[in-house]
Amino acid sequence: MPLKLLSIVATERKNGNSVLASKYIAKKVGAELEIVNLAKLDIRPCKACYKCLYGEDCLIEDDVEEIFDAIERADAILISSPVYWLDATGKLKAFLDRCFMSLRYHERFRGKKALILTYHGFNEMVGWASATHLVLARILGFDVLANIELRAALPAEIFTDKETFKKLELAAELLKKGETRVFENQCPICMSVIFRVENGALLCPICGSKLDAELNLIEKGERFSEEWIVEHFNKELISLKEKFKEIKDELKEAAKIVE
Ligand SMILES: Cc1cc2nc3c(=O)[nH]c(=O)nc-3n(C[C@H](O)[C@H](O)[C@H](O)COP(=O)(O)O)c2cc1C
């Protein structure tokens, strides 16, 4: 049975790098490929009603469940999507926001192997989209093999830029072997490429690890680990909602300051 590979992309381009790269990787590893293109789907904004925290179905009727079904069918996942204005595309972020309701799927998604492939046109404008893509993978419980940023501006440039093509080959190889690769500019725990500076140390905004200037680990963070996700959703967010119910009138009064 060939590997069932799902690629989550978000581009309107016909020959987008993110689509072509997914096809290339599938061909290289001999996988059966399904592409879910978020750009073509109806994905509405999260209403922040918190109903899903109590196990209720999401009230929004759109295509998001379809994406979860596709993830369930897959053995492995590519999050293969471009940088738009330094960040992920709007459609990908809209989907990430709706993953607020994804906890119920965790049992079924947990441990699926995933590769993050993020495309940018200019090396000096690479931004932080790969970090957003990484959060999506973590919140869905995927086991991330590598977080790879590829420079390719024009459609199909993924195949003509030598450095980029090498990275594409590496991505296929890692997926084939199920091997993990952390690059030297990444958080050694979660592969983030973005850091905050706090009290002279670097803080990974994704996993919360504390690192020195060479990205050596000072203190390991657990944010977005399986245990953290379950605790955050089942305790912290639910208690926030309970608190809201308790002090709703007080908050309503406070909001009158702008009337
Ligand atoms: C609206 C828009 C914003 C973009 N913003 C950036 C950017 O901030 N940094 C960058 O390097 N490339 C940027 N790009 C270039 C794309 O990331 C690049 O062309 C990529 O290959 C597109 O992927 P695709 O071919 O799969 O659609 C932008 C492109 C568009 C259309």
The ligand as a Tripos MOL2 file, in Angstrom:
@<TRIPOS>MOLECULE
LIG
   31    33     1     0     0
SMALL
NO_CHARGES

@<TRIPOS>ATOM
      1 C1          0.3290   38.7950   -1.4970 C.3       1 LIG1
      2 C2          1.7410   38.2800   -1.5670 C.ar      1 LIG1
      3 C3          2.6160   38.5960   -0.5460 C.ar      1 LIG1
      4 C4          3.9120   38.1000   -0.5550 C.ar      1 LIG1
      5 N1          4.7500   38.4130    0.4760 N.ar      1 LIG1
      6 C5          6.0170   37.9320    0.4860 C.ar      1 LIG1
      7 C6          6.9060   38.2570    1.5680 C.ar      1 LIG1
      8 O1          6.5650   38.9500    2.5240 O.2       1 LIG1
      9 N2          8.1600   37.7430    1.5240 N.ar      1 LIG1
     10 C7          8.6110   36.9760    0.4770 C.ar      1 LIG1
     11 O2          9.7740   36.5770    0.4880 O.2       1 LIG1
     12 N3          7.7770   36.6430   -0.5510 N.ar      1 LIG1
     13 C8          6.5000   37.0940   -0.5590 C.ar      1 LIG1
     14 N4          5.6590   36.7450   -1.6000 N.ar      1 LIG1
     15 C9          6.1370   35.8220   -2.6530 C.3       1 LIG1
     16 C10         5.6530   34.3890   -2.4390 C.3       1 LIG1
     17 O3          5.9210   33.9280   -1.1500 O.3       1 LIG1
     18 C11         6.3310   33.4500   -3.4450 C.3       1 LIG1
     19 O4          6.0600   33.8910   -4.7430 O.3       1 LIG1
     20 C12         5.9100   32.0020   -3.3160 C.3       1 LIG1
     21 O5          6.6360   31.2110   -4.1890 O.3       1 LIG1
     22 C13         4.4240   31.8090   -3.6000 C.3       1 LIG1
     23 O6          4.0980   30.4500   -3.4280 O.3       1 LIG1
     24 P1          3.1390   29.6940   -4.4740 P.3       1 LIG1
     25 O7          3.8640   29.7180   -5.8060 O.co2     1 LIG1
     26 O8          2.9690   28.3290   -3.9190 O.co2     1 LIG1
     27 O9          1.8540   30.4640   -4.5170 O.co2     1 LIG1
     28 C14         4.3540   37.2740   -1.6280 C.ar      1 LIG1
     29 C15         3.4580   36.9750   -2.6680 C.ar      1 LIG1
     30 C16         2.1680   37.4750   -2.6410 C.ar      1 LIG1
     31 C17         1.2290   37.1600   -3.7940 C.3       1 LIG1
@<TRIPOS>BOND
     1     1     2 1
     2     2     3 ar
     3     2    30 ar
     4     3     4 ar
     5     4     5 ar
     6     4    28 ar
     7     5     6 ar
     8     6     7 ar
     9     6    13 1
    10     7     8 2
    11     7     9 ar
    12     9    10 ar
    13    10    11 2
    14    10    12 ar
    15    12    13 ar
    16    13    14 ar
    17    14    15 1
    18    14    28 ar
    19    15    16 1
    20    16    17 1
    21    16    18 1
    22    18    19 1
    23    18    20 1
    24    20    21 1
    25    20    22 1
    26    22    23 1
    27    23    24 1
    28    24    25 2
    29    24    26 1
    30    24    27 1
    31    28    29 ar
    32    29    30 ar
    33    30    31 1
@<TRIPOS>SUBSTRUCTURE
     1 LIG1         1 GROUP 0 **** ****
